[in-house]
Amino acid sequence: MAFQSQHRYARISARKVRPLADLVRGKFVDEALDILKYQPQRGARMLEKVIKSALANAQDPGQNPGKIVEEHNLFISEVCIDGGPMFKRVRPRARGMSFMIKKRMSHIRVGIDEV
């Protein structure tokens, strides 16, 4: 994995982003961005931004001195969606009880590599 980017503490559950990650894993970067552009989920926008950030890292001359990286030669080698911390809230229930509401976060990590 030559270049990577990550979005830590994304305010979305990891379960909602993992199916989108499965769609783009192993695809070329331009193909993956086209796939995510037409997905209606909110997690697709987040994953799309992380892929664009990794692409910018690959094209940065500071990270890759003396070498020009073509966008169509890059593929997504790793997409990892991990669970993050949770906000815990209490919801009142019947008969004086309470239930815990967990507002989940996730860490989105994308690695791209050259063919």
C-alpha positions, 0 to 999 in steps of 0.5 A: 500500500503506497498511499493512504488516507483516513477519516477518523471519528466519522459520525456514521455507523461502520455497518452502514459504510462496509457494504459500500467499501465492498463495492469499491475494494480492488477496483481502479480509483476512477472506476471506484469514484464513478461507482460511489457517485451514483450511490444514494447513501450518505456513507458513499460521500464520506468514502468518496472524500477519503478516496479523493484524499488518498489520490491527492496524496499519491499525486503530491510531489512531496510524497512521491519525489521525481515520479508522476503517478497516473490516476488510471494506473492506481487501484484501491488496495485496502479499504478498512472500516473500523468501529470507533467510540460511541456517544451514549445517551439514555432514553426513558422507557415504560415503568421507570426503566431506561434504555441506552442509545449508542450513537456510533462512530467509525474510522474509514481507511483507504489505501491505494497502490500503483499497478 
